[in-house]
Amino acid sequence: MKELIKKDFLLLSKNKSELIELLLTPFLLICILGFALGNLMNNSAENTIETTIVGFVNDQNDETVKADFEAKLDEENVTDLEYQQLLEASSELDPVFHLKQLFEQEEIKELFHLKAFESIDSAQKALENDEIGGIIHVPDQFSLSVLNSTLFGEELKTELNVMTQDPNQIRSITLTSVLDSFINEYNFQTSIVPFAGDTTIDDTSRYGGTLTVSTEEPISAFQYYTLGMGVFYALSISTIIANRSFREKETHVFARIMISNQSPLSYLMSKMVSSSLIAFMQLSLLFGLSNLVFGIFSGRPSSFWLDIALITAIYSLLIGSITSLLTSISLYGNEIKIVNFFGSFTAVLAFLGGSFTPTENFSDLIKTIGDWTPNGATLTSYLQLLMGFEIQEILPLLARVIGMSIVSLTVAVLLFPKRRLD
Amino acid sequence: MITVFLMQWKRTLKSPLLLILFFGLTILMVNVVAGTQGGQKLEVAAYSHNLSENQIQYKLDRLNQSDTISIHLKEKDQVEEDIKMDKYGFALVLEEDNYQILVGRETEQLPVVDQYLRRVYSEENRLRSIQEQNPEQVIEVKDHLLLNVSSLSDTGNSIVNLSVMLGMTFYFTIFSILFLMTDLFEDKRNGIWNRLIFSPISKAKIYLGHLFFYFSLGVLQITVLLTLLSQMLLLDLNINYLVAILITLSFILCIVSLGILLIAMAKTSSGLMVLIPIVATSTAMLGGAFWPLQVIDNRFLLFVAEWMPIKQAIYGIIEATVQNKSFLEAMQPVGILLLMSLFFMSIGINMMERVSDSQL
């Protein structure tokens, strides 16, 4: 059997480009992912976010706000004392003043830079030409309307307008959420003014502490995708090796091996072992390189690496078993199409097991099925290890993976044509 | 040409098992895609150690006023098990005047939920402290200032779902068409290809016949997928059907041509099997099939995305749906896809001819 495995590796190494593609593709995909979603996934400070220029269109005349409000006060029947107080309040509560102050804050300055525009049309043109990332538009009589609403309880006539290119852009989301919390804070503060008086109520308590399920830090999106891509891509090793086995039968290599007095089962086992070895190599390369280049598992103790090697070994054995199952089926039915069919099936398995997108948006049924797919069960085992669970606690899931290999190996042995040599 | 086309279909119908498996897989895929289209709201699980049932109910009512986030109560053990099994990334631990987040895996929703809760809790706490100082008055927060958000191209939530749905469908189609096309290797090996070449049919007709066979399989598959999906999900979108159909057809043609190119490049069927997942997955990732392209800021990647057939197909259909494009403008992706097909096919056939010459 040793010779048979050696033969498989010699043959694979004959075709260098295929071998390199096989071993390094998952890492290539991870690199694409890192470039595409890098700034989305690392919210750390080292990742400098570009400052977005935001167009600011002010249709109201800030100078006349005070005069307009005074005119309004003249209409209302207020005593002189109230007159003074309200006038003072109006200058303190002016929303445009607060809005401008918001964009003077240091942390906001890093994100957005305001650029004044004459009219909404010119700003919109700049937005369409991608010169700016968003528009804040203050309509005419805005401050007055808001002040009337705040101080006299009148109905609100205008709104603060925000325009972005596309609501799914990161900068659009950030801009909208910054303004959203500004408005909430403004509404809150102005609502409590009559009761709290001048004292603004600050809340210094810390909210939302992070708890973890076990000892380790939460899993980052990058770690998730690396593992997901790895387990998905390892599946394709099965189709490739099974395809090669069928080819060996067609070119009578298999028959010649049988004549040399090898047992058919040792041929099957050699396929299993060599594809397990390739899967193990592929995954080790992926994890090793990702750790070197992107530091995905940096700072983990050596026991962690032992555990990850254990899970990888168990999964590689499953890949080997699937390979032998596919080999058996294709030799049994004398039909290679079944192997090709499994190739398209891996795409479905990838989605089911959450290799491309985390399964949290999926229905419960899909999630449960997903944890019974080879890649899904293994992915979750890796995740549990990353969360800091001990290997004993992951055993139930690993038992599933081992169970799947035993089942596929048994079926493979039963199906394997033991006599027919044609 | 028609003879070759019909011959391929006859051969396929001779072994119906594979065809049944093929459509079985398609229907399985429909269910997977449909299963990914969860509710519009972000579902978040929560539990509490020390709050009474009434208090929890009050908190949940207060927190569930948002349009985008829906919080529901679960048992602590259940939540911990779910996070361990990665059913969701995080859950909330509610307390009287604070909350904590139990995180197993960081997701992009986590900051959104955290910010929302922080706001609500902070408001509640401050309101309560003022209420305590003024016990006889009714204090409530009124909206004195409102925000009106608009955007140039409004891809709403249902459109994001549409792009995920189309992305998964097209990705799966690339996979299955390309894997089906590995049969061409069998034909070459069995000598069927040579027999075809020696027959009085012209080469062009042989290629076209095969092309249309795989094209028809792709059309069948996508039709089944999208028809079932739109029935299951009750998508009520204002899709420009003519444009969508034309884009889909040219996309399938493009994939079949890409298949010919890959077959010519791979030389062996196991080599092709190495190539298919690389090509399918990397083009799908670059073309924004798994996540909306709008989240990518890198200009180079956005430029590369333009060259991915899957990008042209997905975003062509979406843009035709969302933006009021004129028919001619909406047809631009069709033109690009057809040009790509021509490009792939001409190089592919050229290479294939050379390879077969040297082999024979």
Chai-1 contact restraints between the chains, C-beta under 6 A:
chainA,res_idxA,chainB,res_idxB,connection_type,confidence,min_distance_angstrom,max_distance_angstrom,comment,restraint_id
A,E18,B,G271,contact,1.0,0.0,6.0,A-B,restraint_1
A,E18,B,V274,contact,1.0,0.0,6.0,A-B,restraint_2
A,E21,B,V274,contact,1.0,0.0,6.0,A-B,restraint_3
A,L22,B,V274,contact,1.0,0.0,6.0,A-B,restraint_4
A,T25,B,I278,contact,1.0,0.0,6.0,A-B,restraint_5
A,L29,B,T281,contact,1.0,0.0,6.0,A-B,restraint_6
A,I32,B,S282,contact,1.0,0.0,6.0,A-B,restraint_7
A,I32,B,M285,contact,1.0,0.0,6.0,A-B,restraint_8
A,A36,B,I296,contact,1.0,0.0,6.0,A-B,restraint_9
A,A36,B,L301,contact,1.0,0.0,6.0,A-B,restraint_10
A,L40,B,V295,contact,1.0,0.0,6.0,A-B,restraint_11
A,P95,B,L145,contact,1.0,0.0,6.0,A-B,restraint_12
A,V146,B,H144,contact,1.0,0.0,6.0,A-B,restraint_13
A,V146,B,L145,contact,1.0,0.0,6.0,A-B,restraint_14
A,S149,B,H144,contact,1.0,0.0,6.0,A-B,restraint_15
A,T150,B,H144,contact,1.0,0.0,6.0,A-B,restraint_16
A,E159,B,L146,contact,1.0,0.0,6.0,A-B,restraint_17
A,E159,B,N148,contact,1.0,0.0,6.0,A-B,restraint_18
A,L160,B,L147,contact,1.0,0.0,6.0,A-B,restraint_19
A,N161,B,N148,contact,1.0,0.0,6.0,A-B,restraint_20
A,V162,B,V149,contact,1.0,0.0,6.0,A-B,restraint_21
A,M163,B,S150,contact,1.0,0.0,6.0,A-B,restraint_22
A,T164,B,S151,contact,1.0,0.0,6.0,A-B,restraint_23
A,Q165,B,L152,contact,1.0,0.0,6.0,A-B,restraint_24
A,D166,B,S151,contact,1.0,0.0,6.0,A-B,restraint_25
A,D166,B,S153,contact,1.0,0.0,6.0,A-B,restraint_26
A,D166,B,Q294,contact,1.0,0.0,6.0,A-B,restraint_27
A,P167,B,S151,contact,1.0,0.0,6.0,A-B,restraint_28
A,N168,B,P292,contact,1.0,0.0,6.0,A-B,restraint_29
A,N168,B,Q294,contact,1.0,0.0,6.0,A-B,restraint_30
A,Q169,B,Q294,contact,1.0,0.0,6.0,A-B,restraint_31
A,I170,B,V295,contact,1.0,0.0,6.0,A-B,restraint_32
A,T176,B,V149,contact,1.0,0.0,6.0,A-B,restraint_33
A,L179,B,L147,contact,1.0,0.0,6.0,A-B,restraint_34
A,I183,B,L145,contact,1.0,0.0,6.0,A-B,restraint_35
A,I183,B,L147,contact,1.0,0.0,6.0,A-B,restraint_36
A,N184,B,R119,contact,1.0,0.0,6.0,A-B,restraint_37
A,Y186,B,L145,contact,1.0,0.0,6.0,A-B,restraint_38
A,N187,B,V141,contact,1.0,0.0,6.0,A-B,restraint_39
A,N187,B,D143,contact,1.0,0.0,6.0,A-B,restraint_40
A,N187,B,H144,contact,1.0,0.0,6.0,A-B,restraint_41
A,N187,B,L145,contact,1.0,0.0,6.0,A-B,restraint_42
A,F188,B,E123,contact,1.0,0.0,6.0,A-B,restraint_43
A,F188,B,V141,contact,1.0,0.0,6.0,A-B,restraint_44
A,T190,B,H144,contact,1.0,0.0,6.0,A-B,restraint_45
A,S191,B,V141,contact,1.0,0.0,6.0,A-B,restraint_46
A,S191,B,K142,contact,1.0,0.0,6.0,A-B,restraint_47
A,I192,B,I130,contact,1.0,0.0,6.0,A-B,restraint_48
A,F195,B,I130,contact,1.0,0.0,6.0,A-B,restraint_49
A,F195,B,N134,contact,1.0,0.0,6.0,A-B,restraint_50
A,F195,B,I139,contact,1.0,0.0,6.0,A-B,restraint_51
A,A196,B,I130,contact,1.0,0.0,6.0,A-B,restraint_52
A,I201,B,R126,contact,1.0,0.0,6.0,A-B,restraint_53
A,D203,B,S122,contact,1.0,0.0,6.0,A-B,restraint_54
A,D203,B,R126,contact,1.0,0.0,6.0,A-B,restraint_55
A,Y207,B,N98,contact,1.0,0.0,6.0,A-B,restraint_56
A,Y207,B,R118,contact,1.0,0.0,6.0,A-B,restraint_57
A,Y207,B,Y121,contact,1.0,0.0,6.0,A-B,restraint_58
A,G208,B,Y99,contact,1.0,0.0,6.0,A-B,restraint_59
A,G208,B,I101,contact,1.0,0.0,6.0,A-B,restraint_60
A,G208,B,D114,contact,1.0,0.0,6.0,A-B,restraint_61
A,G208,B,R118,contact,1.0,0.0,6.0,A-B,restraint_62
A,G209,B,Q100,contact,1.0,0.0,6.0,A-B,restraint_63
A,T210,B,I101,contact,1.0,0.0,6.0,A-B,restraint_64
A,T210,B,V103,contact,1.0,0.0,6.0,A-B,restraint_65
A,L211,B,Q100,contact,1.0,0.0,6.0,A-B,restraint_66
A,L211,B,L102,contact,1.0,0.0,6.0,A-B,restraint_67
A,V213,B,E80,contact,1.0,0.0,6.0,A-B,restraint_68
A,V213,B,I83,contact,1.0,0.0,6.0,A-B,restraint_69
A,V213,B,G104,contact,1.0,0.0,6.0,A-B,restraint_70
A,P218,B,V103,contact,1.0,0.0,6.0,A-B,restraint_71
A,P218,B,R105,contact,1.0,0.0,6.0,A-B,restraint_72
A,P218,B,E106,contact,1.0,0.0,6.0,A-B,restraint_73
A,I219,B,R105,contact,1.0,0.0,6.0,A-B,restraint_74
A,S220,B,E106,contact,1.0,0.0,6.0,A-B,restraint_75
A,S236,B,P277,contact,1.0,0.0,6.0,A-B,restraint_76
A,T239,B,M273,contact,1.0,0.0,6.0,A-B,restraint_77
A,I240,B,S270,contact,1.0,0.0,6.0,A-B,restraint_78
A,I240,B,M273,contact,1.0,0.0,6.0,A-B,restraint_79
A,I240,B,V274,contact,1.0,0.0,6.0,A-B,restraint_80
A,N243,B,S269,contact,1.0,0.0,6.0,A-B,restraint_81
A,N243,B,S270,contact,1.0,0.0,6.0,A-B,restraint_82
A,N243,B,M273,contact,1.0,0.0,6.0,A-B,restraint_83
A,R244,B,S270,contact,1.0,0.0,6.0,A-B,restraint_84
A,K337,B,L18,contact,1.0,0.0,6.0,A-B,restraint_85
A,N340,B,F179,contact,1.0,0.0,6.0,A-B,restraint_86
A,N340,B,T182,contact,1.0,0.0,6.0,A-B,restraint_87
A,F341,B,L21,contact,1.0,0.0,6.0,A-B,restraint_88
A,G343,B,F179,contact,1.0,0.0,6.0,A-B,restraint_89
A,S344,B,F175,contact,1.0,0.0,6.0,A-B,restraint_90
A,S344,B,S176,contact,1.0,0.0,6.0,A-B,restraint_91
A,S344,B,F179,contact,1.0,0.0,6.0,A-B,restraint_92
A,A347,B,F172,contact,1.0,0.0,6.0,A-B,restraint_93
A,A347,B,F175,contact,1.0,0.0,6.0,A-B,restraint_94
A,V348,B,L28,contact,1.0,0.0,6.0,A-B,restraint_95
A,V348,B,M29,contact,1.0,0.0,6.0,A-B,restraint_96
A,F351,B,V32,contact,1.0,0.0,6.0,A-B,restraint_97
A,L352,B,V32,contact,1.0,0.0,6.0,A-B,restraint_98
A,F356,B,F290,contact,1.0,0.0,6.0,A-B,restraint_99
A,E360,B,Y88,contact,1.0,0.0,6.0,A-B,restraint_100
A,N361,B,T36,contact,1.0,0.0,6.0,A-B,restraint_101
A,N361,B,G38,contact,1.0,0.0,6.0,A-B,restraint_102
A,F362,B,G35,contact,1.0,0.0,6.0,A-B,restraint_103
A,F362,B,T36,contact,1.0,0.0,6.0,A-B,restraint_104
A,S363,B,G35,contact,1.0,0.0,6.0,A-B,restraint_105
A,I366,B,G35,contact,1.0,0.0,6.0,A-B,restraint_106
A,K367,B,K87,contact,1.0,0.0,6.0,A-B,restraint_107
A,T380,B,D86,contact,1.0,0.0,6.0,A-B,restraint_108
A,L383,B,D86,contact,1.0,0.0,6.0,A-B,restraint_109
A,Q384,B,K84,contact,1.0,0.0,6.0,A-B,restraint_110
A,M387,B,G104,contact,1.0,0.0,6.0,A-B,restraint_111
